[in-house]
Amino acid sequence: MKFGGTSVGDADRLAATARIICDYAREGCPLVVVVSAMQGVTEALLRAASAAGERDTQTWSDIGAQLRRQHREACSELLAGPDRAAVEAQIEARLRTFDEFCSGFSLVREVTARSLDTLSSIGETLSAPLLAALLRREGRSATACDAAELIITDDHFGDAAVMFEPSRQRIRHRLLPLLEDGQVPVVTGFRGATVDGTCTTLGRGGSDYSATILGAALPADEIWIWTDVDGMMTADPRMVPAARVIPELSYREASELSFFGAKVLHPKCLDLPLRAGIPVRIRNSFGPERLGTLIDGRRRNQPGVRAIASTSSAELFTIFGDKLMPFSRLAALVFSWLDADHVTTLVVTQSSAENVLSFAVNRRDGARVRRRLERERSPSETAWGLAGIEELPDVGVVVAVGEGMRGTAGIAARIFGSIARLGINIIAIAQGSSELSVSLVVRSADLPEAVRAMHEEFGL
């Protein structure tokens, strides 16, 4: 079971989370718990690091004081006696680390990605001991565990890749004895470490990923992601008030929705459960009686579109290759540059005859892509160079998703017809090779209307 920041946001939410865990543990079910930082803590840590790098001592000191108050208040409300004293000592130790790192950033006026991973994941090392102590107060044996001692990654700080096999061995060696002893391990989400023990993080929302790594390694019977929504929905409810919870999805459908902007799951977190065949459930910790969404490998006989995914924060780049350059060479060059900068594409289209390649990326990656393309487009490249680069900012991507689209006639006509009736211009189109999705690029301002039109067209 993974619990996100809103599920452990304050003393009341921590108490509610402890009750959920105890309800299932009392049924004789061995549980491993993964916990995020308390609500707002990771963002506060990142702000503190930024302020420290600019020698804004007042700001990072104020943030440290606020973090101390937030965790000590929760501790005093929930715990008493030796457990409270022990957790308070751990809070002070973690916040001394916070002070040391911020002082160091201020001294050198620089925040490295390596150091930022340690600082930004301190929140999980504060919440895990607190929840473990609370479970013990409720009568459950529980032990806080640092995922930096369990999950081994590479050194791509900020978004590290997991080395699964050595991680699996460590996870089983550490957690199985605790489970056999009847304990509930409470593991820090978001964190990992390199082989030499340097702390890394798994990317924003990485606690989901942590849970699926642990679940696949043990292996678990099921992985439950407790959050503040009822499940995965047919569209973003901020754009489509009529959007509803989808009771069941396949791994591939859920992965596609996560990749294209559904905030419920980390985009990487379904790969390991898919390979291991472990069902994943999305549950609402604010309404634990609700069934949520079940994600598994069953093929469901539901033709057509299951959901509409979207992201409004994208940029579209169009690359024109020299007429003498084979298209395969153009594509190889462009994608090697993107790979070197760890940039993921959202949509790719091509015209081999015209030697043109277009791709959309997240807006946060736009500046890096632009710099790379300008650097690589050198005047010395006379024979095989880039003939031109066009950038279109402020675009959005809307995606129709459904395994039942395969072999169903008329899907594309309905998608394009629903958009055309609104007079919205489609800038680019891409279809997944497995017919799982059809992606459209439109201007960001047109995205909400496009999403609502497609949602209504397919009666979602």
KEDREN-323676 format. One line per 10 residues: number of its first residue (from 1); their letters; for each residue x, y, z of C-alpha. Coordinates in Angstrom, 2 decimals, decimal comma, m for minus. Example, Ala and Ser with C-alpha at 12.3 -4.5 7.8 and 13.67 -1.06 7.14 Angstrom:
<recs>
1) as) 12,30/m4,50/7,80  13,67/m1,06/7,14 .
</recs>
This chain:
<recs>
1) mkfggtsvgd) 0,00/0,00/0,00  1,34/3,41/m1,01  0,00/6,56/0,62  0,54/9,93/m1,05  1,19/13,32/0,52  m2,48/14,23/0,97  m3,06/10,92/2,77  m0,42/11,87/5,37  m0,90/15,64/5,14  m1,46/16,34/8,85 .
11) adrlaatari) m2,20/14,58/12,13  m5,82/13,79/11,19  m4,85/12,29/7,83  m2,02/10,27/9,40  m4,51/8,87/11,92  m6,95/7,97/9,13  m4,16/6,27/7,17  m3,14/4,28/10,23  m6,74/3,10/10,62  m6,83/1,91/6,99 .
21) icdyaregcp) m3,60/m0,04/7,45  m4,76/m1,57/10,73  m8,13/m2,59/9,26  m6,42/m4,70/6,60  m3,58/m5,90/8,82  m6,16/m7,25/11,26  m7,47/m9,49/8,49  m4,16/m11,34/8,65  m2,82/m9,82/5,45  0,95/m9,13/5,43 .
31) lvvvvsamqg) 1,41/m5,51/4,36  4,26/m3,34/3,17  3,52/0,39/3,31  5,20/3,06/1,17  4,78/6,64/2,32  5,30/10,03/0,68  6,34/13,21/2,46  3,60/15,14/4,24  1,62/17,43/1,95  3,63/20,39/0,69 .
41) vteallraas) 6,93/19,26/2,20  8,77/18,29/m1,00  7,85/21,59/m2,65  9,05/23,45/0,47  12,37/21,58/0,38  12,87/22,51/m3,28  12,11/26,17/m2,52  14,59/26,08/0,33  17,31/24,66/m1,91  16,68/27,36/m4,51 .
51) aagerdtqtw) 16,80/30,09/m1,87  19,98/28,68/m0,35  21,67/28,65/m3,75  20,90/32,38/m3,98  22,18/33,00/m0,42  18,67/33,87/0,77  19,32/32,65/4,30  16,11/34,06/5,73  13,88/32,08/3,35  15,48/28,69/3,82 .
61) sdigaqlrrq) 15,72/29,21/7,58  12,01/30,07/7,71  11,19/26,95/5,69  13,24/24,82/8,08  11,39/26,30/11,04  8,04/25,60/9,38  9,00/21,99/8,65  10,04/21,55/12,28  6,71/22,94/13,52  4,68/20,85/11,06 .
71) hreacsella) 6,24/17,55/12,08  6,56/18,25/15,80  2,89/19,29/15,97  1,81/16,03/14,27  4,10/14,12/16,59  2,72/15,76/19,74  m0,90/15,20/18,63  m0,43/11,53/17,77  2,26/10,11/20,04  3,31/10,03/23,67 .
81) gpdraaveaq) 6,08/8,61/25,82  9,20/6,93/24,43  7,85/6,68/20,86  7,24/10,42/20,76  10,71/11,16/22,12  12,33/8,82/19,60  10,48/10,31/16,62  11,21/13,87/17,76  14,91/12,97/17,93  14,73/11,63/14,38 .
91) iearlrtfde) 12,98/14,81/13,21  15,78/16,91/14,70  18,45/14,74/13,10  16,85/15,04/9,65  16,43/18,79/9,98  20,07/19,17/11,00  20,86/17,51/7,66  18,55/20,07/6,03  20,45/22,92/7,72  23,83/21,50/6,71 .
101) fcsgfslvre) 22,87/21,13/3,05  21,31/24,60/2,81  24,34/26,14/4,50  26,55/24,37/1,98  24,45/25,57/m0,96  24,67/29,13/0,36  28,43/28,88/0,78  29,16/27,72/m2,78  26,13/29,43/m4,37  25,30/26,26/m6,25 .
111) vtarsldtls) 22,78/23,43/m5,90  23,97/20,24/m7,59  21,52/17,58/m8,78  23,28/15,03/m6,57  22,85/17,11/m3,41  19,32/18,12/m4,33  18,21/14,47/m4,39  19,24/14,05/m0,75  17,62/17,30/0,35  14,38/16,92/m1,63 .
121) sigetlsapl) 13,69/13,44/m0,23  14,18/14,34/3,43  10,39/14,64/3,75  9,92/10,89/3,35  12,48/10,21/6,09  10,37/12,43/8,36  6,96/10,88/7,60  7,94/7,18/7,64  9,12/7,03/11,30  6,07/9,06/12,33 .
131) laallrregr) 3,61/6,66/10,65  5,48/3,58/11,93  5,30/4,90/15,50  1,60/5,65/15,08  0,96/2,07/13,92  2,77/0,78/17,00  0,54/2,99/19,17  m2,44/1,32/17,44  m1,11/m2,11/18,39  0,65/m3,13/15,14 .
141) satacdaael) 4,33/m4,01/15,01  5,88/m1,63/12,50  9,38/m0,62/11,41  10,43/2,42/9,38  12,76/1,51/6,47  14,75/3,81/4,20  14,34/2,91/0,53  17,86/4,23/m0,07  18,97/0,94/1,54  16,63/m1,13/m0,66 .
151) iitddhfgda) 16,34/0,33/m4,19  19,54/0,51/m6,28  19,62/2,96/m9,18  21,98/4,56/m11,66  23,37/8,04/m11,01  20,94/10,04/m13,18  20,04/12,30/m10,28  16,51/13,68/m10,26  15,03/10,83/m12,29  17,15/7,75/m11,63 .
161) avmfepsrqr) 16,69/4,42/m13,42  16,22/1,38/m11,21  18,52/m1,64/m11,36  15,84/m4,18/m10,63  17,67/m7,44/m9,99  20,10/m6,16/m7,33  17,21/m4,15/m5,84  15,06/m7,29/m5,71  17,72/m9,12/m3,72  18,07/m6,29/m1,20 .
171) irhrllplle) 14,32/m5,81/m0,86  13,69/m9,48/m0,17  16,65/m9,77/2,21  15,45/m6,80/4,27  11,65/m6,96/4,12  10,76/m10,67/4,07  12,13/m11,30/7,61  10,08/m8,35/8,88  6,93/m9,72/7,26  7,59/m13,20/8,63 .
181) dgqvpvvtgf) 7,92/m11,59/12,06  4,46/m10,05/11,68  5,72/m6,50/11,23  4,53/m3,79/8,84  7,53/m2,22/7,08  6,91/1,50/6,45  9,21/2,42/3,55  10,17/5,88/2,33  8,89/6,55/m1,18  10,64/8,53/m3,91 .
191) rgatvdgtct) 14,16/7,59/m2,75  16,81/5,15/m3,92  20,59/5,06/m3,96  23,46/4,25/m6,28  25,58/1,15/m5,72  27,97/3,22/m3,61  25,09/4,51/m1,44  24,61/8,02/m2,85  20,95/9,05/m2,48  18,91/9,39/m5,69 .
201) tlgrggsdys) 15,26/10,12/m6,45  12,87/8,44/m8,89  11,28/11,58/m10,35  8,23/13,56/m9,30  5,49/11,26/m8,07  8,14/8,58/m7,59  6,52/7,09/m4,49  4,08/5,25/m6,79  7,09/3,83/m8,59  8,69/2,84/m5,28 .
211) atilgaalpa) 5,57/0,87/m4,36  5,52/m1,06/m7,63  9,26/m1,82/m7,39  8,74/m3,30/m3,92  5,55/m5,08/m4,99  7,23/m6,73/m7,98  10,33/m7,68/m5,98  8,65/m9,44/m3,05  6,30/m10,28/m4,98  3,01/m8,87/m3,69 .
221) deiwiwtdvd) m0,44/m10,27/m4,51  m1,68/m6,75/m5,25  m0,37/m3,18/m5,17  m2,71/m0,50/m3,86  m2,10/3,19/m4,51  m4,00/5,27/m1,96  m4,52/8,85/m3,12  m7,08/11,68/m2,90  m9,20/10,74/m5,93  m11,58/7,85/m6,49 .
231) gmmtadprmv) m9,59/6,30/m9,35  m8,58/6,92/m12,96  m11,18/8,91/m14,84  m12,55/9,11/m18,37  m11,05/12,63/m18,72  m9,61/15,43/m16,62  m12,61/16,47/m14,46  m11,37/20,07/m14,46  m12,14/20,13/m18,20  m15,02/17,66/m18,26 .
241) paarvipels) m17,33/17,89/m15,23  m19,17/14,76/m16,48  m16,00/12,62/m16,30  m16,42/9,45/m14,28  m14,24/6,86/m12,58  m13,28/3,88/m14,77  m13,77/0,71/m12,68  m11,32/m1,47/m14,67  m8,44/m0,80/m17,08  m5,69/m2,83/m18,70 .
251) yreaselsff) m2,07/m2,08/m17,84  m1,50/m0,62/m21,30  m4,53/1,65/m21,12  m3,57/2,92/m17,67  0,05/3,44/m18,76  m1,06/5,48/m21,74  m3,31/7,66/m19,58  m0,50/8,21/m17,05  2,03/9,07/m19,74  m0,26/11,66/m21,29 .
261) gakvlhpkcl) m1,05/13,64/m18,21  m3,30/11,68/m15,83  m1,76/12,66/m12,48  m3,01/9,62/m10,58  0,01/7,39/m11,35  3,71/7,88/m12,03  4,24/7,13/m15,77  6,81/4,39/m15,07  5,01/2,58/m12,32  3,01/0,01/m14,32 .
271) dlplragipv) 5,90/m1,59/m16,20  6,97/m3,95/m13,41  3,42/m5,00/m12,36  2,65/m5,75/m16,03  5,70/m8,02/m16,32  4,94/m9,74/m13,02  1,16/m9,91/m13,58  0,38/m8,10/m10,31  m2,92/m6,15/m10,22  m2,76/m2,49/m9,20 .
281) rirnsfgper) m5,67/m0,75/m7,48  m6,22/3,00/m7,19  m8,10/3,82/m3,96  m9,19/7,03/m2,23  m7,89/7,32/1,34  m10,57/10,00/1,97  m13,28/7,47/0,98  m11,84/4,00/1,67  m15,24/2,39/1,14  m15,09/3,23/m2,60 .
291) lgtlidgrrr) m13,78/0,53/m4,91  m11,63/2,75/m7,14  m9,95/1,49/m10,31  m8,52/m2,00/m10,84  m5,63/m2,25/m13,34  m4,69/m5,71/m14,56  m3,89/m7,76/m17,64  m7,37/m8,99/m18,55  m8,68/m8,15/m22,02  m12,15/m6,66/m21,76 .
301) nqpgvraias) m14,69/m6,82/m24,56  m15,34/m3,11/m24,65  m14,89/m1,79/m28,19  m13,88/1,78/m28,86  m12,44/4,54/m26,73  m12,18/4,10/m22,94  m10,83/7,53/m21,93  m9,45/10,84/m23,16  m6,02/11,88/m21,89  m4,55/15,32/m22,39 .
311) tssaelftif) m1,71/17,66/m21,59  m1,83/21,39/m22,25  1,86/22,09/m21,66  3,68/21,02/m24,82  5,84/22,44/m27,60  6,06/21,18/m31,18  9,37/21,14/m33,06  9,64/20,55/m36,80  13,06/19,63/m38,21  13,82/19,96/m41,94 .
321) gdklmpfsrl) 16,71/17,80/m43,10  19,04/18,62/m45,96  17,68/17,06/m49,17  20,87/14,98/m49,45  20,39/13,50/m45,99  18,48/10,18/m45,83  15,45/10,43/m43,55  16,71/7,54/m41,44  19,88/9,56/m40,77  17,85/12,64/m39,81 .
331) aalvfswlda) 15,70/10,63/m37,39  18,74/8,87/m35,88  20,48/12,19/m35,25  17,48/13,93/m33,72  16,53/11,06/m31,43  20,14/10,56/m30,31  20,22/14,23/m29,26  16,95/13,89/m27,38  18,16/10,72/m25,68  21,42/12,39/m24,61 .
341) dhvttlvvtq) 19,37/15,12/m22,91  16,86/12,63/m21,38  13,96/14,24/m23,24  10,81/12,18/m23,87  8,66/12,82/m26,93  4,87/12,93/m26,65  4,00/12,71/m30,35  6,14/12,00/m33,44  5,15/12,48/m37,10  7,20/12,36/m40,28 .
351) ssaenvlsfa) 7,28/13,04/m43,99  10,03/10,92/m45,49  9,61/12,36/m49,01  10,06/15,93/m47,74  12,66/14,87/m45,16  10,73/16,45/m42,29  10,36/15,21/m38,72  8,00/16,75/m36,15  7,78/15,92/m32,47  6,10/17,32/m29,38 .
361) vnrrdgarvr) 7,76/17,49/m25,95  6,70/18,69/m22,54  7,02/22,45/m22,28  9,49/22,11/m19,41  11,88/20,43/m21,88  11,40/22,98/m24,66  14,34/25,24/m23,80  16,75/22,29/m23,58  15,58/20,95/m26,94  15,93/24,37/m28,54 .
371) rrlerersps) 19,49/24,81/m27,23  20,49/21,33/m28,41  19,09/21,82/m31,91  20,72/25,22/m32,29  24,03/23,82/m31,10  23,90/20,87/m33,48  22,87/22,98/m36,46  26,39/24,07/m37,27  27,39/26,07/m40,36  30,15/23,54/m40,99 .
381) etawglagie) 27,57/20,87/m41,78  27,43/21,54/m45,49  26,68/18,12/m46,92  24,39/16,62/m44,30  22,98/19,43/m42,20  19,65/20,63/m40,84  17,97/22,82/m43,43  15,61/24,40/m40,90  14,05/24,27/m37,45  10,57/25,50/m36,52 .
391) elpdvgvvva) 9,22/25,72/m32,99  5,54/26,06/m32,13  5,00/26,81/m28,42  1,74/26,65/m26,52  0,30/23,48/m27,96  m1,61/20,71/m26,25  m1,94/16,99/m26,90  m5,28/15,18/m26,68  m5,28/11,39/m26,83  m8,08/8,88/m27,33 .
401) vgegmrgtag) m7,15/5,69/m25,46  m8,64/2,21/m25,59  m7,47/m1,32/m26,34  m10,86/m1,90/m27,96  m10,02/0,60/m30,70  m8,05/m2,10/m32,52  m10,05/m3,30/m35,51  m13,05/m1,07/m34,75  m14,03/0,80/m37,89  m14,92/4,49/m37,81 .
411) iaarifgsia) m13,00/5,53/m34,67  m10,74/8,00/m36,48  m13,67/9,49/m38,41  m15,55/10,13/m35,16  m12,47/11,66/m33,50  m11,75/14,04/m36,36  m15,43/14,80/m36,92  m15,96/15,84/m33,30  m13,01/18,26/m33,55  m13,93/19,56/m37,01 .
421) rlginiiaia) m17,45/20,51/m35,90  m15,86/23,00/m33,50  m13,62/24,48/m36,17  m10,47/23,48/m34,27  m7,34/23,08/m36,36  m5,42/19,84/m35,86  m1,69/20,59/m36,13  m0,36/17,02/m36,03  m1,73/13,48/m35,80  m0,14/10,22/m34,59 .
431) qgsselsvsl) m1,54/6,73/m34,04  0,08/4,18/m31,80  1,35/1,18/m33,75  m0,78/m1,14/m31,60  m3,94/0,93/m32,23  m4,11/1,64/m28,50  m4,24/5,41/m28,98  m4,74/8,25/m31,43  m3,00/11,52/m30,53  m3,83/15,00/m31,83 .
441) vvrsadlpea) m1,81/18,18/m31,39  m3,90/21,36/m31,10  m3,25/24,83/m29,76  m3,36/24,96/m25,95  m6,31/27,37/m26,02  m8,36/24,82/m27,99  m7,52/21,84/m25,79  m10,42/21,95/m23,27  m13,02/22,16/m26,06  m11,35/19,31/m27,95 .
451) vramheefgl) m11,30/17,08/m24,85  m14,97/17,78/m24,08  m16,00/17,15/m27,68  m14,25/13,76/m27,85  m15,54/12,74/m24,40  m19,09/13,49/m25,52  m18,64/11,85/m28,92  m17,81/8,49/m27,35  m20,37/8,73/m24,55  m17,79/8,43/m21,81 .
</recs>
